[in-house]
Amino acid sequence: MPEGANPPAKPEGYGEQAQDYLRKLIKETGLAIHPPSATRDTFLAHVGGKYALEKGRFDDYHRRIFEAVWKHDEDIGQQAVLVDIAHEVGLVTNEFKAALNAEKYKQQVADDYRLAAKRKIWTIPSYIGPKGEIQVHHFKDLPTPSELEKIL
């Protein structure tokens, strides 16, 4: 968590309540997602995203990363998983591998983290746009589709 972050504390039993809420949401909406089995480091996935953006493949990469986490329970903290995803979305594998280790892209991600801390973005999901802001500290704070439409 960023230095100085002070998001609201999660109540006791929050994790189980959130899982129950997500299962209910999936059942009610028919969403084809599954909660990941573990929390995973996303830094390298973000680094890969910077490279994908530069190569004009960010949307495909981002969509596939989402599927990796929420559909296939893949560990996006592992370089081999990211390289396979990059290949799937049309990125040059050896260039992508090099990009994961490139200071240029790592610095861009670090800059994003600093900007998030400066703007006090301490939670996922968060969105800041010209029509409003969403920071979900608790699953009960999730906006409704009509609230999302107003902000997006």
DSSP file (Angstrom, degrees, kcal/mol; ACC not computed):
  #  RESIDUE AA STRUCTURE BP1 BP2  ACC     N-H-->O    O-->H-N    N-H-->O    O-->H-N    TCO  KAPPA ALPHA  PHI   PSI    X-CA   Y-CA   Z-CA
    1    1 A M              0   0    0      0, 0.0     3,-0.1     0, 0.0     4,-0.1   0.000 360.0 360.0 360.0 140.4    0.0    0.0    0.0
    2    2 A P    >   -     0   0    0      0, 0.0     3,-2.1     0, 0.0   112,-0.0  -0.202 360.0 -90.4 -58.8 148.6    1.4    3.5   -0.8
    3    3 A E  T 3  S+     0   0    0      1,-0.3     3,-0.1     3,-0.0     0, 0.0  -0.342 114.7  19.0 -58.3 135.4    3.0    5.4    2.0
    4    4 A G  T 3  S+     0   0    0      1,-0.3    -1,-0.3    -3,-0.1     2,-0.1   0.461  87.5 150.8  82.7   0.4    0.5    7.5    3.9
    5    5 A A    <   +     0   0    0     -3,-2.1    -1,-0.3     1,-0.1   112,-0.0  -0.435  19.3 176.8 -68.1 138.5   -2.4    5.5    2.5
    6    6 A N        +     0   0    0     -2,-0.1    -1,-0.1    -3,-0.1     3,-0.1  -0.336   9.1 164.0-140.1  56.1   -5.4    5.5    4.9
    7    7 A P        -     0   0    0      0, 0.0     3,-0.1     0, 0.0   113,-0.0  -0.354  52.9 -81.9 -70.3 158.6   -8.2    3.6    3.3
    8    8 A P        -     0   0    0      0, 0.0     2,-0.1     0, 0.0    -2,-0.0  -0.295  52.1-105.5 -59.2 143.1  -11.1    2.5    5.6
    9    9 A A        -     0   0    0     -3,-0.1   128,-0.0     1,-0.1    -3,-0.0  -0.411  32.4-116.2 -68.5 144.4  -10.3   -0.7    7.5
   10   10 A K        -     0   0    0     -2,-0.1     3,-0.1    -3,-0.1    -1,-0.1  -0.646  33.0-116.5 -80.1 137.6  -12.2   -3.8    6.2
   11   11 A P    >   -     0   0    0      0, 0.0     3,-1.8     0, 0.0     4,-0.2  -0.280  42.1 -79.4 -70.3 161.3  -14.6   -5.3    8.8
   12   12 A E  T 3  S+     0   0    0      1,-0.3     0, 0.0     2,-0.1     0, 0.0  -0.355 120.4  21.2 -59.0 136.9  -14.1   -8.8   10.2
   13   13 A G  T 3> S+     0   0    0     -3,-0.1     4,-2.3     3,-0.0    -1,-0.3   0.551  82.3 134.4  81.1   8.3  -15.3  -11.4    7.8
   14   14 A Y  H <>  +     0   0    0     -3,-1.8     4,-3.1     1,-0.2     5,-0.2   0.907  66.4  54.3 -58.1 -45.2  -15.0   -9.1    4.8
   15   15 A G  H  > S+     0   0    0      1,-0.2     4,-2.2     2,-0.2    -1,-0.2   0.919 111.4  43.9 -57.9 -46.6  -13.3  -11.6    2.6
   16   16 A E  H  > S+     0   0    0      2,-0.2     4,-2.4     1,-0.2    -1,-0.2   0.904 114.3  50.4 -65.5 -41.2  -15.9  -14.2    3.0
   17   17 A Q  H  X S+     0   0    0     -4,-2.3     4,-2.6     1,-0.2    -2,-0.2   0.906 110.6  49.7 -62.9 -41.7  -18.7  -11.6    2.6
   18   18 A A  H  X S+     0   0    0     -4,-3.1     4,-2.7     2,-0.2    -1,-0.2   0.905 110.2  50.2 -65.0 -41.2  -17.1  -10.3   -0.6
   19   19 A Q  H  X S+     0   0    0     -4,-2.2     4,-2.6    -5,-0.2    -2,-0.2   0.920 111.5  48.5 -62.8 -43.2  -16.8  -13.9   -2.0
   20   20 A D  H  X S+     0   0    0     -4,-2.4     4,-2.3     2,-0.2    -2,-0.2   0.919 111.9  49.7 -61.0 -43.7  -20.5  -14.5   -1.2
   21   21 A Y  H  X S+     0   0    0     -4,-2.6     4,-2.7     1,-0.2    -2,-0.2   0.921 111.4  48.6 -61.0 -45.0  -21.4  -11.2   -2.8
   22   22 A L  H  X S+     0   0    0     -4,-2.7     4,-2.7     2,-0.2     5,-0.2   0.912 110.1  50.9 -64.4 -42.8  -19.4  -12.1   -5.9
   23   23 A R  H  X S+     0   0    0     -4,-2.6     4,-2.2     2,-0.2    -1,-0.2   0.914 112.4  47.5 -59.7 -42.2  -20.9  -15.5   -6.2
   24   24 A K  H  X S+     0   0    0     -4,-2.3     4,-2.7     2,-0.2    -2,-0.2   0.915 112.0  49.8 -64.8 -43.7  -24.4  -14.0   -5.9
   25   25 A L  H  X S+     0   0    0     -4,-2.7     4,-2.4     2,-0.2     6,-0.4   0.909 110.8  49.5 -61.7 -43.1  -23.6  -11.4   -8.6
   26   26 A I  H  X S+     0   0    0     -4,-2.7     4,-2.2     1,-0.2     5,-0.4   0.918 113.1  46.9 -62.1 -44.2  -22.2  -14.0  -10.9
   27   27 A K  H  < S+     0   0    0     -4,-2.2    -2,-0.2    -5,-0.2    -1,-0.2   0.917 115.7  44.7 -65.2 -43.6  -25.4  -16.1  -10.5
   28   28 A E  H  < S+     0   0    0     -4,-2.7    -2,-0.2     1,-0.2    -1,-0.2   0.855 124.6  31.7 -70.4 -35.5  -27.7  -13.1  -11.0
   29   29 A T  H  < S-     0   0    0     -4,-2.4    -2,-0.2    -5,-0.2    -1,-0.2   0.642  97.1-127.4-100.0 -16.8  -25.9  -11.6  -14.0
   30   30 A G     <  +     0   0    0     -4,-2.2    -3,-0.2    -5,-0.3    -4,-0.1   0.678  44.1 172.2  76.0  16.2  -24.5  -14.7  -15.7
   31   31 A L        -     0   0    0     -5,-0.4     2,-1.1    -6,-0.4    -1,-0.2  -0.337  34.3-136.0 -59.2 138.5  -21.1  -13.2  -15.7
   32   32 A A        +     0   0    0      2,-0.0     2,-0.3    -2,-0.0    -1,-0.1  -0.467  64.1 115.2 -95.2  60.9  -18.4  -15.7  -16.9
   33   33 A I        -     0   0    0     -2,-1.1    38,-0.2    39,-0.0    37,-0.1  -0.906  45.4-162.3-128.2 158.4  -15.9  -14.8  -14.2
   34   34 A H        -     0   0    0     36,-3.8    39,-0.2    -2,-0.3     3,-0.1  -0.998  32.1-107.7-138.0 133.5  -14.4  -16.7  -11.3
   35   35 A P        -     0   0    0      0, 0.0    35,-0.1     0, 0.0   -16,-0.0  -0.333  44.5-104.0 -59.2 140.2  -12.6  -15.1   -8.4
   36   36 A P        -     0   0    0      0, 0.0    34,-0.1     0, 0.0    33,-0.1  -0.323  20.4-130.2 -63.8 150.3   -8.8  -15.8   -8.5
   37   37 A S  S    S+     0   0    0      1,-0.1     2,-0.3    -3,-0.1    36,-0.0   0.645  85.3  14.6 -77.1 -14.6   -7.5  -18.4   -6.2
   38   38 A A  S    S-     0   0    0      2,-0.0     2,-0.4     0, 0.0    -1,-0.1  -0.986  81.2-101.1-154.3 158.1   -4.8  -16.2   -4.8
   39   39 A T        -     0   0    0     -2,-0.3     2,-0.3    -3,-0.0    36,-0.0  -0.704  46.8-165.0 -80.0 135.2   -3.6  -12.6   -4.7
   40   40 A R        -     0   0    0     -2,-0.4     2,-0.3    36,-0.0    35,-0.0  -0.913  26.0-103.0-128.5 152.4   -0.8  -12.1   -7.3
   41   41 A D        -     0   0    0     -2,-0.3     4,-0.2     1,-0.1     3,-0.1  -0.555  31.1-174.8 -71.1 128.7    1.8   -9.5   -8.0
   42   42 A T     >  +     0   0    0     -2,-0.3     4,-2.1     1,-0.1     5,-0.2   0.389  53.3 102.5-107.5   2.2    0.7   -7.4  -11.0
   43   43 A F  H  > S+     0   0    0      1,-0.2     4,-2.3     2,-0.2     3,-0.2   0.928  84.3  45.5 -55.8 -51.0    3.8   -5.2  -11.5
   44   44 A L  H  > S+     0   0    0      1,-0.2     4,-2.8     2,-0.2    -1,-0.2   0.864 109.5  56.0 -63.3 -34.8    5.1   -7.1  -14.5
   45   45 A A  H  > S+     0   0    0     31,-0.2     4,-1.7     2,-0.2    -1,-0.2   0.893 108.7  48.0 -63.0 -38.0    1.7   -7.2  -16.1
   46   46 A H  H  X S+     0   0    0     -4,-2.1     4,-1.7     2,-0.2    -2,-0.2   0.896 109.8  52.1 -67.3 -40.1    1.6   -3.4  -15.9
   47   47 A V  H  X S+     0   0    0     -4,-2.3     4,-1.6     1,-0.2     3,-0.3   0.940 110.0  48.8 -60.1 -46.8    5.1   -3.2  -17.4
   48   48 A G  H  X S+     0   0    0     -4,-2.8     4,-2.7     1,-0.2    -1,-0.2   0.851 106.2  58.4 -60.7 -34.2    3.9   -5.4  -20.2
   49   49 A G  H  X S+     0   0    0     -4,-1.7     4,-2.4     2,-0.2    -1,-0.2   0.860 101.5  54.0 -63.9 -36.2    0.9   -3.1  -20.6
   50   50 A K  H  X S+     0   0    0     -4,-1.7     4,-1.9    -3,-0.3    -1,-0.2   0.913 111.4  45.2 -64.4 -41.9    3.2   -0.1  -21.2
   51   51 A Y  H  X S+     0   0    0     -4,-1.6     4,-1.7     2,-0.2    -2,-0.2   0.932 112.1  51.5 -65.8 -45.1    4.9   -2.0  -24.0
   52   52 A A  H  <>S+     0   0    0     -4,-2.7     5,-3.0     1,-0.2     6,-0.7   0.882 108.5  52.5 -59.7 -38.8    1.6   -3.2  -25.4
   53   53 A L  H ><5S+     0   0    0     -4,-2.4     3,-1.5     4,-0.3    -1,-0.2   0.932 107.8  50.7 -61.3 -46.3    0.3    0.4  -25.4
   54   54 A E  H 3<5S+     0   0    0     -4,-1.9    -1,-0.2     1,-0.3    -2,-0.2   0.829 112.2  47.7 -60.7 -32.6    3.4    1.6  -27.3
   55   55 A K  T 3<5S-     0   0    0     -4,-1.7    -1,-0.3    -5,-0.1    -2,-0.2   0.353 116.7-111.7 -93.2   5.2    2.8   -1.2  -29.9
   56   56 A G  T < 5S+     0   0    0     -3,-1.5    -3,-0.2    -4,-0.3    -2,-0.1   0.710  93.5 102.6  76.0  20.3   -0.9   -0.4  -30.3
   57   57 A R     >< +     0   0    0     -5,-3.0     4,-2.4    -6,-0.2    -4,-0.3   0.133  37.8 114.0-119.4  18.2   -2.1   -3.7  -28.7
   58   58 A F  H  > S+     0   0    0     -6,-0.7     4,-3.6     1,-0.2     5,-0.3   0.916  73.7  52.0 -62.3 -46.1   -3.1   -2.4  -25.3
   59   59 A D  H  > S+     0   0    0      1,-0.2     4,-2.4     2,-0.2    -1,-0.2   0.924 114.2  43.4 -58.6 -45.3   -6.8   -3.1  -25.5
   60   60 A D  H  > S+     0   0    0      2,-0.2     4,-2.3     1,-0.2    -1,-0.2   0.917 116.8  47.5 -65.1 -43.0   -6.3   -6.7  -26.6
   61   61 A Y  H  X S+     0   0    0     -4,-2.4     4,-2.5     2,-0.2    -2,-0.2   0.942 112.8  48.1 -62.3 -48.9   -3.5   -7.2  -24.0
   62   62 A H  H  X S+     0   0    0     -4,-3.6     4,-2.3     1,-0.2    -2,-0.2   0.907 111.7  49.8 -60.8 -43.8   -5.6   -5.6  -21.2
   63   63 A R  H  X S+     0   0    0     -4,-2.4     4,-2.3    -5,-0.3    -1,-0.2   0.914 112.4  47.6 -61.0 -43.6   -8.7   -7.8  -22.1
   64   64 A R  H  X S+     0   0    0     -4,-2.3     4,-2.4     2,-0.2    -2,-0.2   0.857 109.3  52.9 -69.9 -34.1   -6.6  -10.9  -22.1
   65   65 A I  H  X S+     0   0    0     -4,-2.5     4,-2.0     2,-0.2    -1,-0.2   0.927 108.9  50.7 -63.9 -43.8   -5.0  -10.0  -18.7
   66   66 A F  H  X S+     0   0    0     -4,-2.3     4,-3.2     1,-0.2     5,-0.4   0.934 111.9  47.2 -57.7 -46.9   -8.5   -9.6  -17.3
   67   67 A E  H  X>S+     0   0    0     -4,-2.3     5,-2.3     1,-0.2     4,-2.2   0.884 107.4  57.3 -62.5 -38.6   -9.4  -13.0  -18.6
   68   68 A A  H  <5S+     0   0    0     -4,-2.4     6,-3.4     3,-0.2    -1,-0.2   0.915 117.5  33.2 -58.4 -43.0   -6.3  -14.5  -17.2
   69   69 A V  H  <5S+     0   0    0     -4,-2.0     4,-0.4     4,-0.2    -2,-0.2   0.950 130.5  29.9 -77.8 -51.5   -7.2  -13.3  -13.8
   70   70 A W  H  <5S+     0   0    0     -4,-3.2   -36,-3.8    -5,-0.2    -3,-0.2   0.544 131.7  26.4 -95.5  -9.2  -11.0  -13.6  -13.7
   71   71 A K  T  <5S+     0   0    0     -4,-2.2    -3,-0.2    -5,-0.4    -4,-0.1   0.711 132.3  24.6-118.0 -40.5  -11.7  -16.4  -16.1
   72   72 A H  S   <S-     0   0    0     -5,-2.3    -3,-0.2     2,-0.1    -4,-0.2   0.481  86.9-132.0-111.2  -4.8   -8.6  -18.7  -16.2
   73   73 A D        +     0   0    0     -6,-0.4    -4,-0.2    -4,-0.4     2,-0.2   0.883  45.8 166.6  52.8  43.3   -7.0  -18.1  -12.8
   74   74 A E        -     0   0    0     -6,-3.4     2,-1.2    -7,-0.2    -1,-0.2  -0.595  43.9-114.0 -86.1 151.1   -3.6  -17.7  -14.4
   75   75 A D    >   -     0   0    0     -2,-0.2     3,-1.8     1,-0.2     6,-0.3  -0.720  29.5-175.6 -88.3  95.6   -0.7  -16.2  -12.4
   76   76 A I  T 3  S+     0   0    0     -2,-1.2   -31,-0.2     1,-0.3    -1,-0.2   0.421  76.4  74.7 -75.1   3.6    0.0  -12.9  -14.2
   77   77 A G  T 3  S+     0   0    0    -33,-0.1     2,-0.5   -32,-0.1    -1,-0.3   0.535  80.1  88.9 -84.9  -7.9    3.0  -12.3  -11.9
   78   78 A Q  S <> S-     0   0    0     -3,-1.8     4,-1.9     1,-0.1     3,-0.4  -0.796  72.9-144.4 -97.0 128.3    4.9  -15.0  -13.8
   79   79 A Q  H  > S+     0   0    0     -2,-0.5     4,-2.6     1,-0.2     5,-0.2   0.881  99.4  56.6 -56.9 -41.9    6.9  -13.9  -16.9
   80   80 A A  H  > S+     0   0    0      1,-0.2     4,-2.0     2,-0.2    -1,-0.2   0.889 106.5  49.8 -61.3 -39.2    6.1  -17.0  -18.8
   81   81 A V  H  > S+     0   0    0     -3,-0.4     4,-2.2    -6,-0.3    -1,-0.2   0.925 112.3  47.9 -63.6 -45.0    2.3  -16.5  -18.5
   82   82 A L  H  X S+     0   0    0     -4,-1.9     4,-2.8     1,-0.2    -2,-0.2   0.880 109.2  53.1 -65.2 -38.3    2.7  -12.9  -19.7
   83   83 A V  H  X S+     0   0    0     -4,-2.6     4,-2.4     2,-0.2    -1,-0.2   0.913 109.0  49.6 -63.9 -42.0    4.9  -13.9  -22.6
   84   84 A D  H  X S+     0   0    0     -4,-2.0     4,-2.3    -5,-0.2    -2,-0.2   0.922 112.1  48.3 -61.9 -43.3    2.2  -16.4  -23.7
   85   85 A I  H  X S+     0   0    0     -4,-2.2     4,-1.8     2,-0.2    -2,-0.2   0.925 109.7  52.3 -62.6 -44.8   -0.5  -13.7  -23.4
   86   86 A A  H  <>S+     0   0    0     -4,-2.8     5,-2.8     1,-0.2     4,-0.2   0.917 109.9  49.0 -58.0 -44.0    1.7  -11.3  -25.4
   87   87 A H  H ><5S+     0   0    0     -4,-2.4     3,-1.6     1,-0.2    -1,-0.2   0.922 108.0  54.7 -60.6 -44.8    2.1  -13.9  -28.2
   88   88 A E  H 3<5S+     0   0    0     -4,-2.3    -1,-0.2     1,-0.3    -2,-0.2   0.841 109.2  47.6 -58.1 -35.1   -1.7  -14.5  -28.2
   89   89 A V  T 3<5S-     0   0    0     -4,-1.8    -1,-0.3    -3,-0.1    -2,-0.2   0.321 124.8 -98.0 -95.2   9.3   -2.4  -10.8  -28.8
   90   90 A G  T < 5S+     0   0    0     -3,-1.6     2,-0.3     1,-0.3    -3,-0.2   0.666  73.3 141.6  91.0  16.9    0.1  -10.4  -31.6
   91   91 A L      < -     0   0    0     -5,-2.8     2,-0.5    -6,-0.2    -1,-0.3  -0.672  61.9-102.5 -89.6 149.7    3.1   -8.9  -29.8
   92   92 A V     >  -     0   0    0     -2,-0.3     4,-2.6     1,-0.1     5,-0.2  -0.594  31.6-144.3 -73.5 118.8    6.6  -10.0  -30.8
   93   93 A T  H  > S+     0   0    0     -2,-0.5     4,-2.6     1,-0.2     5,-0.2   0.890  93.5  45.1 -56.9 -51.0    7.7  -12.5  -28.0
   94   94 A N  H  > S+     0   0    0      1,-0.2     4,-1.8     2,-0.2    -1,-0.2   0.868 115.1  49.1 -66.8 -33.9   11.4  -11.7  -27.8
   95   95 A E  H  > S+     0   0    0      2,-0.2     4,-2.3     1,-0.2    -1,-0.2   0.904 111.0  50.6 -67.8 -40.6   10.7   -8.0  -27.8
   96   96 A F  H  X S+     0   0    0     -4,-2.6     4,-2.0     2,-0.2    -2,-0.2   0.921 108.3  52.1 -62.8 -44.9    8.0   -8.4  -25.1
   97   97 A K  H  X S+     0   0    0     -4,-2.6     4,-0.7     1,-0.2    -1,-0.2   0.925 111.3  47.4 -56.8 -45.1   10.4  -10.4  -22.9
   98   98 A A  H >< S+     0   0    0     -4,-1.8     3,-1.0     1,-0.2     4,-0.5   0.893 108.3  55.6 -63.1 -39.4   13.0   -7.6  -23.3
   99   99 A A  H >< S+     0   0    0     -4,-2.3     3,-1.0     1,-0.3     6,-0.3   0.853  98.1  62.1 -63.0 -35.1   10.4   -5.0  -22.5
  100  100 A L  H 3< S+     0   0    0     -4,-2.0    -1,-0.3     1,-0.3    -2,-0.2   0.767 112.6  37.6 -62.5 -23.7    9.5   -6.8  -19.2
  101  101 A N  T << S+     0   0    0     -3,-1.0     2,-0.3    -4,-0.7    -1,-0.3   0.417  91.1 115.9-104.6  -0.6   13.1   -6.1  -18.0
  102  102 A A    <>  -     0   0    0     -3,-1.0     4,-2.0    -4,-0.5     3,-0.4  -0.546  60.3-145.5 -78.7 129.7   13.4   -2.6  -19.6
  103  103 A E  H  > S+     0   0    0     -2,-0.3     4,-2.8     1,-0.2     5,-0.2   0.843  96.1  66.8 -58.9 -35.0   13.9    0.2  -17.1
  104  104 A K  H  > S+     0   0    0      1,-0.2     4,-1.4     2,-0.2    -1,-0.2   0.922 107.9  36.1 -53.1 -50.7   11.9    2.5  -19.5
  105  105 A Y  H  > S+     0   0    0     -3,-0.4     4,-2.0    -6,-0.3    -1,-0.2   0.868 115.2  54.8 -75.8 -37.5    8.6    0.6  -18.9
  106  106 A K  H  X S+     0   0    0     -4,-2.0     4,-2.4     1,-0.2    -2,-0.2   0.901 108.2  50.8 -60.8 -39.5    9.3   -0.2  -15.3
  107  107 A Q  H  X S+     0   0    0     -4,-2.8     4,-2.6     2,-0.2    -1,-0.2   0.884 106.3  54.3 -65.9 -38.8    9.8    3.6  -14.7
  108  108 A Q  H  X S+     0   0    0     -4,-1.4     4,-1.9    -5,-0.2    -1,-0.2   0.904 110.5  46.4 -62.0 -40.3    6.5    4.3  -16.4
  109  109 A V  H  X S+     0   0    0     -4,-2.0     4,-2.4     2,-0.2    -2,-0.2   0.918 111.1  51.4 -68.0 -42.9    4.7    1.9  -14.0
  110  110 A A  H  X S+     0   0    0     -4,-2.4     4,-2.3     1,-0.2    -2,-0.2   0.893 108.6  52.4 -60.0 -39.4    6.5    3.4  -11.0
  111  111 A D  H  X S+     0   0    0     -4,-2.6     4,-2.4     2,-0.2    -1,-0.2   0.900 107.8  51.4 -62.8 -40.7    5.4    6.9  -12.2
  112  112 A D  H  X S+     0   0    0     -4,-1.9     4,-2.5     2,-0.2    -2,-0.2   0.912 108.9  50.8 -61.5 -42.7    1.8    5.6  -12.4
  113  113 A Y  H  X S+     0   0    0     -4,-2.4     4,-2.3     2,-0.2    -2,-0.2   0.909 110.6  48.9 -62.0 -42.3    2.1    4.3   -8.8
  114  114 A R  H  X S+     0   0    0     -4,-2.3     4,-2.5     2,-0.2    -1,-0.2   0.911 111.3  49.6 -64.3 -41.5    3.4    7.6   -7.6
  115  115 A L  H  X S+     0   0    0     -4,-2.4     4,-2.3     2,-0.2    -2,-0.2   0.905 109.9  51.5 -63.5 -41.4    0.6    9.5   -9.3
  116  116 A A  H  <>S+     0   0    0     -4,-2.5     5,-3.3     2,-0.2     4,-0.3   0.918 111.2  47.6 -61.5 -42.8   -2.0    7.1   -7.8
  117  117 A A  H ><5S+     0   0    0     -4,-2.3     3,-1.2     3,-0.2    -2,-0.2   0.914 110.5  51.9 -64.7 -41.7   -0.5    7.8   -4.3
  118  118 A K  H 3<5S+     0   0    0     -4,-2.5    -1,-0.2     1,-0.3    -2,-0.2   0.881 113.1  44.5 -61.4 -38.1   -0.5   11.5   -5.0
  119  119 A R  T 3<5S-     0   0    0     -4,-2.3    -1,-0.3    -5,-0.2    -2,-0.2   0.404 116.4-117.9 -86.7   3.3   -4.2   11.4   -6.0
  120  120 A K  T < 5 +     0   0    0     -3,-1.2     2,-0.9    -4,-0.3    -3,-0.2   0.884  55.7 159.7  61.5  42.0   -4.9    9.1   -3.0
  121  121 A I      < +     0   0    0     -5,-3.3    -1,-0.2    -6,-0.1    -2,-0.1  -0.852   3.8 152.5 -94.2 105.4   -6.0    6.2   -5.1
  122  122 A W        +     0   0    0     -2,-0.9     2,-0.3    -3,-0.1    -1,-0.1   0.201  47.6  57.8-121.4  13.6   -5.6    3.3   -2.7
  123  123 A T  S    S-     0   0    0     -3,-0.0    14,-0.1  -122,-0.0    13,-0.1  -0.954  76.3 -97.1-146.1 160.7   -8.1    0.7   -3.8
  124  124 A I  S    S+     0   0    0     -2,-0.3     2,-0.1    12,-0.2    11,-0.1  -0.996  99.3  38.3-124.3 130.5   -9.2   -1.4   -6.8
  125  125 A P  S    S+     0   0    0      0, 0.0    11,-2.5     0, 0.0     2,-0.3   0.512  79.2 153.3 -83.8 152.5  -11.4   -0.6   -8.6
  126  126 A S  E     -A  135   0A   0      9,-0.2     2,-0.3    -2,-0.1     9,-0.2  -0.983  15.6-179.2-137.6 148.3  -10.8    3.1   -8.9
  127  127 A Y  E     -A  134   0A   0      7,-2.8     7,-3.0    -2,-0.3     2,-0.4  -0.971   7.0-175.1-149.5 132.8  -11.7    5.4  -11.7
  128  128 A I  E     +A  133   0A   0     -2,-0.3     5,-0.2     5,-0.2    -2,-0.0  -0.991  23.8 148.2-128.6 123.7  -11.1    9.2  -12.1
  129  129 A G  E >   -A  132   0A   0      3,-2.8     3,-1.3    -2,-0.4    23,-0.1  -0.845  61.3 -84.6-144.4 179.5  -12.6   10.9  -15.2
  130  130 A P  T 3  S+     0   0    0      0, 0.0     3,-0.1     0, 0.0    22,-0.1   0.715 124.5  45.2 -64.6 -20.8  -14.0   14.2  -16.3
  131  131 A K  T 3  S-     0   0    0     20,-0.5     2,-0.3     1,-0.3    21,-0.1   0.413 124.4 -54.7-105.1   2.1  -17.5   13.3  -15.1
  132  132 A G  E <   -A  129   0A   0     -3,-1.3    -3,-2.8    19,-0.1     2,-0.3  -0.955  50.3 -91.0 153.9-172.1  -16.6   11.9  -11.7
  133  133 A E  E     -A  128   0A   0     -2,-0.3     2,-0.4    -5,-0.2    -5,-0.2  -0.981  17.8-165.0-140.7 144.9  -14.7    9.4   -9.6
  134  134 A I  E     +A  127   0A   0     -7,-3.0    -7,-2.8    -2,-0.3     2,-0.4  -0.996  11.1 169.9-131.9 127.7  -15.2    5.9   -8.2
  135  135 A Q  E     -A  126   0A   0     -2,-0.4     2,-0.9    -9,-0.2    -9,-0.2  -0.925  18.4-157.3-134.9 113.2  -13.1    4.4   -5.5
  136  136 A V        +     0   0    0    -11,-2.5   -12,-0.2    -2,-0.4     3,-0.1  -0.788  25.3 161.0 -96.5 104.6  -14.5    1.1   -4.2
  137  137 A H  S    S+     0   0    0     -2,-0.9     2,-0.3     1,-0.2    -1,-0.2   0.675  74.7  27.8 -90.1 -22.2  -13.2    0.4   -0.6
  138  138 A H  S >  S-     0   0    0     -3,-0.2     3,-3.0     1,-0.1    -1,-0.2  -0.997  80.8-122.2-141.6 140.3  -16.0   -2.0    0.1
  139  139 A F  G >  S+     0   0    0     -2,-0.3     3,-1.4     1,-0.3    -1,-0.1   0.774 112.4  65.2 -57.1 -24.7  -17.9   -4.3   -2.2
  140  140 A K  G 3  S+     0   0    0      1,-0.2    -1,-0.3    -3,-0.0    -4,-0.0   0.641  93.1  63.5 -71.0 -12.7  -21.1   -2.6   -0.9
  141  141 A D  G <  S+     0   0    0     -3,-3.0    -1,-0.2     2,-0.0    -2,-0.2   0.439  71.9 128.3 -88.2  -1.3  -19.8    0.6   -2.5
  142  142 A L    <   -     0   0    0     -3,-1.4     2,-0.1    -4,-0.2    -3,-0.0  -0.320  62.0-120.4 -59.4 132.4  -20.0   -0.8   -6.1
  143  143 A P        -     0   0    0      0, 0.0    -1,-0.1     0, 0.0    -2,-0.0  -0.365  22.4-114.4 -72.4 153.9  -21.9    1.6   -8.3
  144  144 A T     >  -     0   0    0      1,-0.1     4,-2.4    -2,-0.1     5,-0.2  -0.396  33.5-102.7 -76.9 163.3  -25.0    0.5  -10.1
  145  145 A P  H  > S+     0   0    0      0, 0.0     4,-2.4     0, 0.0     5,-0.1   0.891 124.6  51.5 -55.7 -39.2  -24.9    0.3  -13.9
  146  146 A S  H  > S+     0   0    0      2,-0.2     4,-1.5     1,-0.2     5,-0.1   0.880 108.9  50.6 -68.3 -35.3  -26.9    3.6  -14.1
  147  147 A E  H  > S+     0   0    0      2,-0.2     4,-1.4     1,-0.2    -1,-0.2   0.901 110.3  50.5 -65.2 -39.7  -24.4    5.3  -11.8
  148  148 A L  H  X S+     0   0    0     -4,-2.4     4,-3.1     1,-0.2    -2,-0.2   0.914 105.8  55.6 -62.6 -43.1  -21.5    4.0  -14.0
  149  149 A E  H  < S+     0   0    0     -4,-2.4    -1,-0.2     1,-0.2    -2,-0.2   0.880 106.0  51.8 -57.9 -38.9  -23.2    5.4  -17.1
  150  150 A K  H  < S+     0   0    0     -4,-1.5    -1,-0.2     1,-0.2    -2,-0.2   0.865 116.7  38.8 -65.7 -36.8  -23.4    8.9  -15.5
  151  151 A I  H  <        0   0    0     -4,-1.4   -20,-0.5    -3,-0.2    -2,-0.2   0.855 360.0 360.0 -84.1 -37.3  -19.7    8.9  -14.7
  152  152 A L     <        0   0    0     -4,-3.1    -1,-0.2    -5,-0.2    -2,-0.2   0.466 360.0 360.0 -85.5 360.0  -18.4    7.2  -17.8
